[in-house]
Amino acid sequence: MNIQYYGDYCFKITTKPAGRATEDVVIFTDLPGKSTSIRSPFGHADIVLLSHLDPADDALSGLKDDPVIIHTPGEFAAKGVGILGYPSFRDQNGGVDRGQNTVFVFDSEDVRLAYLGAIGHPLDEKTVERIGDVDILFVPVGGGEALDPKKIDGIIRDIEPKLVIPMHYALSGASISAEGRETFCRETGCKVAEDLPKLNFKKKDLDGKSMEIVFLQKS
């Protein structure tokens, strides 16, 4: 499995759910719009997960080959990937302030990934139980339009993933309503080490890891 970061909430996840020697499945999450000043990725896509974006958003215009777009809670299967979407909100006021958000959990290559999107509140115990054992957790860490870093740290400790991949934090040249990742690192005690250009791994590479934080370079 390969994970690349495009800035804000956007990741490209390339996986082989049917096993080795089969075709890749390409998954994108929440592509950055023009207002972010981040260039939206383009090219082939099989699945697009939109936690809080409208599927008609122009950010999706660069994607080719008619991908499956999932933007609501529910249970889905696409291209051999099982996907669960859990309802949530972008604020702590039941969505009154910023609207709805979907937390996506999906499985491929015996790896469980959980993508929080623009979550704006702590997760309740029932949702944490439904999410289950997570290998890779994508979390917004810059506050702003998402939950503040201290409470995000609480979610991480509730879920206890093997790896944590931060997203939605201030980037040079980007117009994002978010703090730098330093605030999050102060809360969690993580060190701002050199970012990885991408994360390329197999299930066995995660053995023995517990809530390890990995920052990825913006592609």
GUTOR-942533 format. One line per field, with one value per atom (N, C-alpha, C): residue in one letter; x, y, z; atom name. Coordinates in steps of 0.1 Angstrom, whole numbers, plus 5000, padded with zeros to 4 digits. Each point is the difference from the previous one (the first is absolute). Last residue first. Layout:
# GUTOR-942533
residuo <- a / ...
X <- X / ...
Y <- Y / ...
Z <- Z / ...
atomo <- CA / ...
//
This chain:
# GUTOR-942533
residuo <- s / s / s / k / k / k / q / q / q / l / l / l / f / f / f / v / v / v / i / i / i / e / e / e / m / m / m / s / s / s / k / k / k / g / g / g / d / d / d / l / l / l / d / d / d / k / k / k / k / k / k / k / k / k / f / f / f / n / n / n / l / l / l / k / k / k / p / p / p / l / l / l / d / d / d / e / e / e / a / a / a / v / v / v / k / k / k / c / c / c / g / g / g / t / t / t / e / e / e / r / r / r / c / c / c / f / f / f / t / t / t / e / e / e / r / r / r / g / g / g / e / e / e / a / a / a / s / s / s / i / i / i / s / s / s / a / a / a / g / g / g / s / s / s / l / l / l / a / a / a / y / y / y / h / h / h / m / m / m / p / p / p / i / i / i / v / v / v / l / l / l / k / k / k / p / p / p / e / e / e / i / i / i / d / d / d / r / r / r / i / i / i / i / i / i / g / g / g / d / d / d / i / i / i / k / k / k / k / k / k / p / p / p / d / d / d / l / l / l / a / a / a / e / e / e / g / g / g / g / g / g / g / g / g / v / v / v / p / p / p / v / v / v / f / f / f / l / l / l / i / i / i / d / d / d / v / v / v / d / d / d / g / g / g / i / i / i / r / r / r / e / e / e / v / v / v / t / t / t / k / k / k / e / e / e / d / d / d / l / l / l / p / p / p / h / h / h / g / g / g / i / i / i / a / a / a / g / g / g / l / l / l / y / y / y / a / a / a / l / l / l / r / r / r / v / v / v / d / d / d / e / e / e / s / s / s / d / d / d / f / f / f / v / v / v / f / f / f / v / v / v / t / t / t / n / n / n / q / q / q / g / g / g / r / r / r / d / d / d / v / v / v / g / g / g / g / g / g / n / n / n / q / q / q / d / d / d / r / r / r / f / f / f / s / s / s / p / p / p / y / y / y / g / g / g / l / l / l / i / i / i / g / g / g / v / v / v / g / g / g / k / k / k / a / a / a / a / a / a / f / f / f / e / e / e / g / g / g / p / p / p / t / t / t / h / h / h / i / i / i / i / i / i / v / v / v / p / p / p / d / d / d / d / d / d / k / k / k / l / l / l / g / g / g / s / s / s / l / l / l / a / a / a / d / d / d / d / d / d / a / a / a / p / p / p / d / d / d / l / l / l / h / h / h / s / s / s / l / l / l / l / l / l / v / v / v / i / i / i / d / d / d / a / a / a / h / h / h / g / g / g / f / f / f / p / p / p / s / s / s / r / r / r / i / i / i / s / s / s / t / t / t / s / s / s / k / k / k / g / g / g / p / p / p / l / l / l / d / d / d / t / t / t / f / f / f / i / i / i / v / v / v / v / v / v / d / d / d / e / e / e / t / t / t / a / a / a / r / r / r / g / g / g / a / a / a / p / p / p / k / k / k / t / t / t / t / t / t / i / i / i / k / k / k / f / f / f / c / c / c / y / y / y / d / d / d / g / g / g / y / y / y / y / y / y / q / q / q / i / i / i / n / n / n / m / m / m
X <- 5029 / 5004 / 4997 / 5011 / 4990 / 5005 / 5017 / 5003 / 4988 / 4994 / 5004 / 5002 / 5001 / 4997 / 5004 / 4988 / 5008 / 4995 / 4997 / 4996 / 5009 / 4983 / 5011 / 4996 / 4975 / 4998 / 5012 / 5012 / 4988 / 5000 / 5025 / 4998 / 4988 / 5015 / 5007 / 4999 / 4990 / 5001 / 5008 / 4992 / 4993 / 5001 / 5016 / 5009 / 4994 / 4977 / 5010 / 5009 / 4967 / 4994 / 5011 / 5019 / 4991 / 4995 / 5019 / 5000 / 4992 / 5017 / 4999 / 5002 / 4992 / 5001 / 4996 / 5024 / 4988 / 5002 / 5030 / 4994 / 4987 / 5017 / 5002 / 4994 / 5020 / 4988 / 5004 / 5028 / 4999 / 4988 / 4993 / 5012 / 4998 / 4979 / 4998 / 5013 / 4978 / 5011 / 4998 / 4964 / 5007 / 5010 / 4967 / 5014 / 5008 / 4953 / 5002 / 5014 / 4985 / 4990 / 5003 / 5028 / 5001 / 4990 / 4998 / 5011 / 5003 / 4966 / 4996 / 5012 / 5008 / 4991 / 4996 / 5027 / 5007 / 4991 / 4987 / 5000 / 5007 / 4976 / 5011 / 4999 / 4954 / 5013 / 5011 / 4954 / 5006 / 5013 / 4967 / 4997 / 5004 / 5022 / 4992 / 4998 / 5024 / 4991 / 4990 / 5054 / 4986 / 4992 / 5049 / 4993 / 4985 / 5029 / 5005 / 4993 / 4974 / 5011 / 5004 / 4968 / 5006 / 5011 / 4964 / 5008 / 5007 / 4972 / 4994 / 5008 / 5012 / 4996 / 4994 / 5031 / 4993 / 4996 / 5007 / 5004 / 4993 / 5013 / 4992 / 5006 / 5001 / 5006 / 4990 / 4987 / 5015 / 5007 / 4954 / 5005 / 5015 / 4961 / 5013 / 5004 / 4959 / 5001 / 5012 / 4993 / 4989 / 5000 / 5034 / 5001 / 4988 / 4999 / 5011 / 5001 / 4971 / 4994 / 5011 / 5013 / 4991 / 4994 / 5026 / 5009 / 4991 / 4979 / 5004 / 5009 / 4988 / 4989 / 5002 / 5032 / 4999 / 4989 / 5006 / 5010 / 4999 / 4955 / 5013 / 5009 / 4961 / 5002 / 5014 / 4983 / 4999 / 5003 / 5004 / 4987 / 4998 / 5039 / 4993 / 4986 / 5042 / 4989 / 4993 / 5038 / 5002 / 4989 / 5005 / 5007 / 5002 / 4970 / 5003 / 5007 / 5003 / 4994 / 5003 / 5001 / 5002 / 4993 / 5019 / 4990 / 5004 / 5010 / 5004 / 4989 / 4995 / 5015 / 5005 / 4956 / 5005 / 5015 / 4953 / 5015 / 5005 / 4950 / 5008 / 5015 / 4954 / 5012 / 5010 / 4962 / 4996 / 5012 / 5004 / 4999 / 4997 / 5001 / 5013 / 5000 / 4959 / 5007 / 5014 / 4976 / 4993 / 5007 / 5012 / 5006 / 4994 / 5003 / 4994 / 5005 / 5029 / 4991 / 4994 / 5014 / 5005 / 4991 / 5001 / 4996 / 5006 / 5002 / 4999 / 4997 / 5021 / 4993 / 5001 / 5011 / 5000 / 4992 / 5022 / 4995 / 5001 / 5014 / 4990 / 4994 / 5019 / 5002 / 4990 / 5025 / 4989 / 5003 / 5015 / 5003 / 4988 / 5023 / 4988 / 5004 / 5020 / 5003 / 4987 / 5008 / 4999 / 5004 / 4994 / 5012 / 5002 / 4962 / 5006 / 5014 / 4952 / 5009 / 5006 / 4975 / 5000 / 5012 / 4967 / 5009 / 5000 / 4985 / 5001 / 5010 / 4966 / 5013 / 5000 / 4974 / 4999 / 5014 / 4969 / 5012 / 4998 / 4969 / 5003 / 5013 / 4988 / 4994 / 5005 / 5009 / 5008 / 4994 / 4977 / 5010 / 5007 / 4967 / 4994 / 5010 / 5007 / 5001 / 4994 / 5004 / 4991 / 5000 / 5030 / 4986 / 4991 / 5049 / 4995 / 4986 / 5024 / 5001 / 4995 / 5000 / 5012 / 5001 / 4976 / 4998 / 5013 / 4979 / 5006 / 4998 / 4989 / 4996 / 5007 / 5021 / 4992 / 4997 / 5014 / 5000 / 4991 / 5030 / 4990 / 5000 / 5019 / 5001 / 4988 / 5032 / 4989 / 5001 / 5021 / 5003 / 4987 / 5005 / 5005 / 5004 / 4978 / 5013 / 5007 / 4961 / 5004 / 5014 / 4956 / 5010 / 5003 / 4974 / 5002 / 5011 / 4964 / 5008 / 5002 / 4989 / 4994 / 5011 / 4996 / 5002 / 4993 / 5018 / 4990 / 5003 / 5022 / 5000 / 4990 / 5029 / 4993 / 5000 / 5010 / 5001 / 4991 / 5028 / 4988 / 5002 / 5022 / 5001 / 4987 / 5017 / 4987 / 5001 / 5036 / 4996 / 4988 / 5033 / 4996 / 4994 / 5010 / 5001 / 4993 / 5003 / 5012 / 5001 / 4964 / 5000 / 5012 / 4986 / 5000 / 5001 / 4996 / 5013 / 5001 / 4961 / 5009 / 5013 / 4953 / 5010 / 5010 / 4960 / 5000 / 5012 / 4989 / 5005 / 5001 / 5005 / 4990 / 5005 / 5023 / 4999 / 4988 / 5017 / 4993 / 4998 / 5020 / 4995 / 4991 / 5016 / 4998 / 4993 / 5029 / 4993 / 4999 / 5008 / 5002 / 4992 / 5022 / 4991 / 5003 / 5023 / 4989 / 4990 / 5037 / 4995 / 4989 / 5042 / 4991 / 4995 / 5016 / 5003 / 4990 / 5017 / 4992 / 5005 / 5000 / 5006 / 4991 / 5003 / 4992 / 5007 / 5022 / 4997 / 4993 / 4998 / 5008 / 4995 / 4982 / 5012 / 5009 / 4954 / 5012 / 5013 / 4956 / 5002 / 5012 / 4985 / 5008 / 5003 / 4991 / 4993 / 5009 / 5013 / 5000 / 4993 / 4986 / 5010 / 4999 / 4985 / 4998 / 5010 / 5013 / 4991 / 5000 / 5011 / 5003 / 4990 / 5021 / 4990 / 5004 / 5010 / 5005 / 4988 / 5019 / 4988 / 5005 / 5027 / 4998 / 4986 / 5010 / 5000 / 4999 / 5023 / 4987 / 5001 / 5034 / 4999 / 4986 / 5001 / 5011 / 4997 / 4957 / 5012 / 5011 / 4955 / 4998 / 5013 / 4997 / 4991 / 4998 / 5036 / 4997 / 4990 / 5015 / 4999 / 4997 / 5011 / 5000 / 5002 / 4984 / 5003 / 5000 / 5002 / 4999 / 5005 / 4979 / 5010 / 4997 / 4985 / 5001 / 5011 / 4983 / 4994 / 5002 / 5033 / 4987 / 4995 / 5038 / 4997 / 4986 / 5022 / 4999 / 4997 / 5023 / 4992 / 5001 / 5004 / 5006 / 4991 / 5009 / 4992 / 5008 / 4996 / 5008 / 4991 / 5005 / 4992 / 5009
Y <- 5163 / 4997 / 5011 / 5001 / 5003 / 4997 / 4973 / 5012 / 5002 / 4974 / 4998 / 5014 / 4977 / 5011 / 4997 / 4969 / 5002 / 5011 / 4974 / 5011 / 5002 / 4958 / 5007 / 5010 / 4967 / 5014 / 5008 / 4952 / 5005 / 5015 / 4950 / 5015 / 5004 / 4954 / 5006 / 5015 / 4979 / 4992 / 5008 / 5013 / 5007 / 4992 / 4984 / 5011 / 5008 / 4963 / 4996 / 5011 / 5008 / 4997 / 4997 / 5028 / 4988 / 4998 / 5047 / 4990 / 4988 / 5054 / 4988 / 4988 / 5057 / 4988 / 4988 / 5051 / 4991 / 4989 / 5036 / 5004 / 4992 / 5012 / 4990 / 5004 / 5033 / 4994 / 4989 / 5017 / 5001 / 4993 / 5014 / 4995 / 5002 / 5017 / 5003 / 4996 / 4977 / 5009 / 5002 / 4989 / 4995 / 5010 / 5002 / 4997 / 4995 / 5017 / 4986 / 4996 / 5046 / 4993 / 4985 / 5028 / 5004 / 4992 / 4996 / 4993 / 5003 / 5023 / 4986 / 4992 / 5044 / 5000 / 4986 / 5008 / 5001 / 4999 / 5002 / 4988 / 5000 / 5044 / 4991 / 4987 / 5025 / 5003 / 4990 / 5017 / 4990 / 5005 / 5011 / 5005 / 4989 / 5010 / 4990 / 5006 / 5009 / 5008 / 4991 / 4994 / 4995 / 5010 / 5003 / 5002 / 4996 / 4976 / 5012 / 5001 / 4977 / 4997 / 5013 / 4981 / 5010 / 4995 / 4964 / 5009 / 5011 / 4955 / 5012 / 5008 / 4950 / 5008 / 5013 / 4952 / 5013 / 5006 / 4948 / 5009 / 5013 / 4953 / 5012 / 5009 / 4944 / 5012 / 5011 / 4961 / 4998 / 5012 / 5007 / 4994 / 4997 / 5016 / 4992 / 4993 / 5028 / 4990 / 4991 / 5035 / 4992 / 4988 / 5034 / 4991 / 4991 / 5033 / 4990 / 4990 / 5035 / 4991 / 4989 / 5036 / 4992 / 4989 / 5034 / 4990 / 4991 / 5034 / 4991 / 4989 / 5037 / 4990 / 4990 / 5035 / 4993 / 4989 / 5030 / 4989 / 4992 / 5023 / 5005 / 4988 / 4997 / 4999 / 5005 / 5020 / 4986 / 5001 / 5038 / 4995 / 4986 / 5021 / 5008 / 4995 / 4969 / 5008 / 5008 / 4969 / 5014 / 5008 / 4951 / 5004 / 5015 / 4954 / 5014 / 5005 / 4948 / 5009 / 5015 / 4942 / 5013 / 5011 / 4947 / 5010 / 5013 / 4943 / 5013 / 5010 / 4956 / 5000 / 5014 / 4981 / 5008 / 4999 / 4975 / 5001 / 5006 / 5014 / 4988 / 5002 / 5024 / 5002 / 4988 / 5003 / 4996 / 5001 / 5016 / 4985 / 4995 / 5046 / 4995 / 4985 / 5022 / 5001 / 4995 / 5001 / 4991 / 5000 / 5031 / 4987 / 4990 / 5051 / 4993 / 4985 / 5043 / 4989 / 4994 / 5053 / 4987 / 4989 / 5044 / 4996 / 4987 / 5020 / 5012 / 4998 / 4977 / 4998 / 5012 / 4989 / 5013 / 4999 / 4955 / 5012 / 5012 / 4952 / 5008 / 5012 / 4949 / 5013 / 5009 / 4948 / 5009 / 5014 / 4945 / 5014 / 5008 / 4947 / 5008 / 5014 / 4953 / 5012 / 5008 / 4959 / 4997 / 5012 / 5005 / 4993 / 4997 / 5032 / 4995 / 4994 / 5029 / 4988 / 4996 / 5046 / 4991 / 4990 / 5044 / 4989 / 4990 / 5056 / 4988 / 4990 / 5044 / 4993 / 4987 / 5049 / 4985 / 4995 / 5048 / 4994 / 4985 / 5051 / 4986 / 4995 / 5053 / 4989 / 4986 / 5046 / 4997 / 4989 / 5019 / 5011 / 4997 / 4970 / 5013 / 5010 / 4952 / 5004 / 5014 / 4980 / 4992 / 5004 / 5020 / 5004 / 4993 / 5000 / 4994 / 5004 / 4994 / 5009 / 4993 / 4981 / 5009 / 5010 / 4948 / 5014 / 5008 / 4946 / 5008 / 5015 / 4943 / 5014 / 5007 / 4958 / 5003 / 5015 / 4958 / 5014 / 5003 / 4957 / 5004 / 5015 / 4960 / 5014 / 5002 / 4961 / 5002 / 5013 / 4981 / 5007 / 5002 / 4982 / 4991 / 5006 / 5025 / 4996 / 4990 / 5020 / 5005 / 4995 / 5001 / 4992 / 5004 / 5019 / 5000 / 4989 / 5025 / 4988 / 4999 / 5047 / 4988 / 4989 / 5059 / 4988 / 4988 / 5036 / 4999 / 4989 / 5011 / 5013 / 5000 / 4973 / 4997 / 5012 / 4984 / 5010 / 4997 / 4974 / 4999 / 5011 / 5008 / 4993 / 4999 / 5011 / 4998 / 4993 / 5015 / 4986 / 4998 / 5042 / 4993 / 4987 / 5052 / 4986 / 4993 / 5049 / 4994 / 4985 / 5027 / 5001 / 4994 / 5008 / 4986 / 5000 / 5040 / 4994 / 4986 / 5029 / 5000 / 4994 / 4985 / 5010 / 4999 / 4972 / 5009 / 5010 / 4970 / 4992 / 5008 / 5022 / 4997 / 4992 / 4998 / 5008 / 4995 / 4982 / 5012 / 5008 / 4956 / 5001 / 5012 / 4968 / 5014 / 5001 / 4964 / 5001 / 5015 / 4968 / 5013 / 5000 / 4961 / 5004 / 5014 / 4984 / 4989 / 5004 / 5029 / 4997 / 4990 / 5028 / 4989 / 4999 / 5048 / 4987 / 4990 / 5047 / 4996 / 4987 / 5038 / 4989 / 4996 / 5050 / 4988 / 4989 / 5045 / 4993 / 4987 / 5042 / 4988 / 4994 / 5039 / 5003 / 4988 / 5005 / 4996 / 5004 / 5007 / 5009 / 4997 / 4972 / 5011 / 5010 / 4949 / 5009 / 5012 / 4947 / 5014 / 5009 / 4947 / 5008 / 5015 / 4953 / 5015 / 5008 / 4950 / 5006 / 5015 / 4952 / 5014 / 5004 / 4952 / 5006 / 5014 / 4956 / 5013 / 5007 / 4947 / 5008 / 5013 / 4960 / 5010 / 5006 / 4950 / 5014 / 5009 / 4951 / 5005 / 5015 / 4971 / 4997 / 5004 / 4995 / 5002 / 4996 / 5011 / 4993 / 5003 / 5019 / 4986 / 4992 / 5047 / 4993 / 4985 / 5040 / 4988 / 4991 / 5057 / 4987 / 4989 / 5057 / 4990 / 4986 / 5053 / 4987 / 4990 / 5056 / 4990 / 4987 / 5048 / 4989 / 4992 / 5051 / 4991 / 4990 / 5040 / 4987 / 4989 / 5040 / 5002 / 4986 / 4992 / 5012 / 5001 / 4963 / 5011 / 5013 / 4947 / 5011 / 5012 / 4942 / 5013 / 5011 / 4942 / 5012 / 5012 / 4942 / 5013 / 5012 / 4941 / 5012 / 5012
Z <- 4982 / 4986 / 4991 / 5054 / 4990 / 4986 / 5044 / 4992 / 4991 / 5047 / 4986 / 4993 / 5054 / 4991 / 4986 / 5046 / 4987 / 4992 / 5053 / 4991 / 4989 / 5034 / 4995 / 4990 / 5030 / 4999 / 4996 / 5003 / 5008 / 5000 / 4977 / 5001 / 5008 / 4988 / 5012 / 5001 / 4952 / 5013 / 5010 / 4954 / 5010 / 5014 / 4957 / 5004 / 5012 / 4977 / 5010 / 5005 / 4965 / 5013 / 5010 / 4961 / 5000 / 5014 / 4971 / 5010 / 4997 / 4989 / 4992 / 5010 / 4998 / 5009 / 4992 / 4988 / 4999 / 5009 / 5002 / 4987 / 4998 / 5050 / 4990 / 4987 / 5040 / 4994 / 4990 / 5045 / 4985 / 4995 / 5049 / 4993 / 4985 / 5047 / 4986 / 4993 / 5045 / 4995 / 4985 / 5043 / 4988 / 4996 / 5037 / 5003 / 4988 / 5005 / 4999 / 5004 / 4999 / 5007 / 5001 / 4975 / 5014 / 5008 / 4954 / 5005 / 5015 / 4976 / 5002 / 5006 / 4989 / 5011 / 5003 / 4962 / 5012 / 5013 / 4952 / 5007 / 5013 / 4979 / 4996 / 5009 / 4991 / 5007 / 4994 / 4973 / 5009 / 5005 / 4959 / 5013 / 5011 / 4950 / 5008 / 5013 / 4952 / 5007 / 5008 / 4981 / 5000 / 5008 / 4995 / 4987 / 5000 / 5036 / 4993 / 4986 / 5041 / 4991 / 4992 / 5047 / 4991 / 4992 / 5013 / 5008 / 4990 / 4993 / 5003 / 5010 / 5003 / 4988 / 5005 / 5019 / 5001 / 4987 / 5018 / 4989 / 5001 / 5032 / 4999 / 4989 / 5016 / 4994 / 5000 / 5023 / 4999 / 4994 / 5028 / 4988 / 5000 / 5034 / 5002 / 4987 / 5017 / 4989 / 5001 / 5032 / 5000 / 4990 / 5001 / 5011 / 5002 / 4966 / 4997 / 5011 / 5007 / 4991 / 4996 / 5027 / 5007 / 4991 / 4981 / 5008 / 5008 / 4979 / 4990 / 5006 / 5026 / 4999 / 4989 / 5005 / 5013 / 4999 / 4963 / 5001 / 5013 / 4979 / 5004 / 5003 / 4963 / 5014 / 5004 / 4955 / 5005 / 5015 / 4971 / 4997 / 5005 / 5022 / 4990 / 4998 / 5015 / 5005 / 4989 / 4994 / 5001 / 5006 / 4989 / 5012 / 5002 / 4977 / 4998 / 5013 / 4983 / 5009 / 4996 / 4986 / 4995 / 5008 / 5008 / 5003 / 4995 / 4996 / 4996 / 5003 / 5016 / 4997 / 4997 / 5032 / 4988 / 4999 / 5024 / 5000 / 4987 / 5013 / 5003 / 5000 / 4991 / 4992 / 5002 / 5027 / 4986 / 4991 / 5044 / 5000 / 4986 / 5007 / 5001 / 5000 / 5000 / 4987 / 5001 / 5040 / 4991 / 4986 / 5034 / 5003 / 4990 / 4984 / 5011 / 5001 / 4980 / 4996 / 5013 / 4994 / 5004 / 4995 / 4970 / 5014 / 5004 / 4955 / 5009 / 5014 / 4949 / 5013 / 5009 / 4950 / 5008 / 5013 / 4979 / 4993 / 5009 / 5009 / 5008 / 4993 / 4988 / 4996 / 5007 / 5004 / 5004 / 4997 / 4986 / 5000 / 5005 / 5000 / 5002 / 5001 / 4975 / 5008 / 5001 / 4974 / 5014 / 5009 / 4952 / 5003 / 5015 / 4997 / 4988 / 5004 / 5020 / 5002 / 4986 / 5028 / 4989 / 5001 / 5022 / 5004 / 4989 / 5010 / 4991 / 5006 / 5015 / 5004 / 4992 / 4991 / 5000 / 5003 / 5008 / 4996 / 5001 / 5000 / 5002 / 4996 / 5015 / 4992 / 5003 / 5020 / 4988 / 4992 / 5039 / 4997 / 4986 / 5020 / 4998 / 4995 / 5014 / 4986 / 4997 / 5045 / 4992 / 4985 / 5033 / 5001 / 4991 / 5003 / 5012 / 5003 / 4950 / 5011 / 5012 / 4957 / 4998 / 5012 / 4999 / 4997 / 5000 / 4990 / 5011 / 4995 / 4985 / 5000 / 5012 / 4971 / 5013 / 5001 / 4962 / 5002 / 5013 / 4974 / 5009 / 5002 / 4962 / 5006 / 5009 / 4970 / 5009 / 5007 / 4951 / 5013 / 5008 / 4954 / 5009 / 5014 / 4965 / 4995 / 5010 / 5023 / 4986 / 4997 / 5039 / 4994 / 4986 / 5050 / 4985 / 4997 / 5040 / 4997 / 4985 / 5030 / 4995 / 4999 / 5000 / 5009 / 4993 / 4966 / 5011 / 5009 / 4958 / 5008 / 5011 / 4957 / 5012 / 5009 / 4945 / 5010 / 5012 / 4957 / 5009 / 5011 / 4950 / 5013 / 5008 / 4949 / 5007 / 5014 / 4968 / 5000 / 5009 / 5010 / 4988 / 5003 / 5025 / 5001 / 4987 / 5010 / 4994 / 5001 / 5019 / 4985 / 4994 / 5048 / 4995 / 4984 / 5026 / 5004 / 4994 / 4998 / 4989 / 5003 / 5023 / 5002 / 4988 / 5011 / 4988 / 5001 / 5036 / 4989 / 4987 / 5049 / 4991 / 4988 / 5050 / 4988 / 4992 / 5042 / 5002 / 4988 / 5001 / 5014 / 5002 / 4958 / 5003 / 5014 / 4965 / 5013 / 5004 / 4953 / 5006 / 5013 / 4962 / 5010 / 5006 / 4961 / 5001 / 5010 / 4967 / 5013 / 4999 / 4968 / 5003 / 5014 / 4985 / 4995 / 5004 / 5026 / 4988 / 4996 / 5046 / 4992 / 4988 / 5023 / 5002 / 4990 / 5023 / 4988 / 5002 / 5034 / 4998 / 4986 / 5023 / 4993 / 4998 / 5020 / 5008 / 4994 / 4979 / 5011 / 5009 / 4963 / 4995 / 5012 / 5014 / 4991 / 4997 / 5015 / 5003 / 4990 / 5012 / 4992 / 5003 / 5025 / 5000 / 4993 / 4996 / 5010 / 4998 / 4968 / 5004 / 5011 / 4976 / 5008 / 5003 / 4965 / 5004 / 5007 / 4986 / 5002 / 5007 / 4968 / 5011 / 5000 / 4979 / 4997 / 5013 / 5003 / 4996 / 4998 / 5019 / 4985 / 4995 / 5052 / 4991 / 4986 / 5030 / 5002 / 4989 / 5007 / 4995 / 5001 / 5012 / 5009 / 4996 / 4994 / 4992 / 5009 / 4997 / 5007 / 4990 / 5011 / 4989 / 5007 / 5012 / 5006 / 4989 / 5010 / 4989 / 5006 / 5024 / 4999 / 4987 / 5027 / 4988 / 5000 / 5028 / 5004 / 4989 / 5003 / 5006 / 5004 / 4967 / 5008 / 5004 / 4977 / 4991 / 5007 / 5009 / 5006 / 4990 / 4999 / 4997 / 5005 / 5004 / 5004 / 4997 / 4989 / 4998 / 5004 / 5005 / 5000 / 5000
atomo <- N / CA / C / N / CA / C / N / CA / C / N / CA / C / N / CA / C / N / CA / C / N / CA / C / N / CA / C / N / CA / C / N / CA / C / N / CA / C / N / CA / C / N / CA / C / N / CA / C / N / CA / C / N / CA / C / N / CA / C / N / CA / C / N / CA / C / N / CA / C / N / CA / C / N / CA / C / N / CA / C / N / CA / C / N / CA / C / N / CA / C / N / CA / C / N / CA / C / N / CA / C / N / CA / C / N / CA / C / N / CA / C / N / CA / C / N / CA / C / N / CA / C / N / CA / C / N / CA / C / N / CA / C / N / CA / C / N / CA / C / N / CA / C / N / CA / C / N / CA / C / N / CA / C / N / CA / C / N / CA / C / N / CA / C / N / CA / C / N / CA / C / N / CA / C / N / CA / C / N / CA / C / N / CA / C / N / CA / C / N / CA / C / N / CA / C / N / CA / C / N / CA / C / N / CA / C / N / CA / C / N / CA / C / N / CA / C / N / CA / C / N / CA / C / N / CA / C / N / CA / C / N / CA / C / N / CA / C / N / CA / C / N / CA / C / N / CA / C / N / CA / C / N / CA / C / N / CA / C / N / CA / C / N / CA / C / N / CA / C / N / CA / C / N / CA / C / N / CA / C / N / CA / C / N / CA / C / N / CA / C / N / CA / C / N / CA / C / N / CA / C / N / CA / C / N / CA / C / N / CA / C / N / CA / C / N / CA / C / N / CA / C / N / CA / C / N / CA / C / N / CA / C / N / CA / C / N / CA / C / N / CA / C / N / CA / C / N / CA / C / N / CA / C / N / CA / C / N / CA / C / N / CA / C / N / CA / C / N / CA / C / N / CA / C / N / CA / C / N / CA / C / N / CA / C / N / CA / C / N / CA / C / N / CA / C / N / CA / C / N / CA / C / N / CA / C / N / CA / C / N / CA / C / N / CA / C / N / CA / C / N / CA / C / N / CA / C / N / CA / C / N / CA / C / N / CA / C / N / CA / C / N / CA / C / N / CA / C / N / CA / C / N / CA / C / N / CA / C / N / CA / C / N / CA / C / N / CA / C / N / CA / C / N / CA / C / N / CA / C / N / CA / C / N / CA / C / N / CA / C / N / CA / C / N / CA / C / N / CA / C / N / CA / C / N / CA / C / N / CA / C / N / CA / C / N / CA / C / N / CA / C / N / CA / C / N / CA / C / N / CA / C / N / CA / C / N / CA / C / N / CA / C / N / CA / C / N / CA / C / N / CA / C / N / CA / C / N / CA / C / N / CA / C / N / CA / C / N / CA / C / N / CA / C / N / CA / C / N / CA / C / N / CA / C / N / CA / C / N / CA / C / N / CA / C / N / CA / C / N / CA / C / N / CA / C / N / CA / C / N / CA / C / N / CA / C / N / CA / C / N / CA / C / N / CA / C / N / CA / C / N / CA / C / N / CA / C / N / CA / C / N / CA / C / N / CA / C / N / CA / C / N / CA / C / N / CA / C / N / CA / C / N / CA / C / N / CA / C / N / CA / C / N / CA / C / N / CA / C / N / CA / C / N / CA / C / N / CA / C / N / CA / C / N / CA / C / N / CA / C / N / CA / C / N / CA / C / N / CA / C / N / CA / C / N / CA / C / N / CA / C / N / CA / C / N / CA / C / N / CA / C / N / CA / C / N / CA / C / N / CA / C / N / CA / C / N / CA / C / N / CA / C / N / CA / C / N / CA / C / N / CA / C / N / CA / C
//
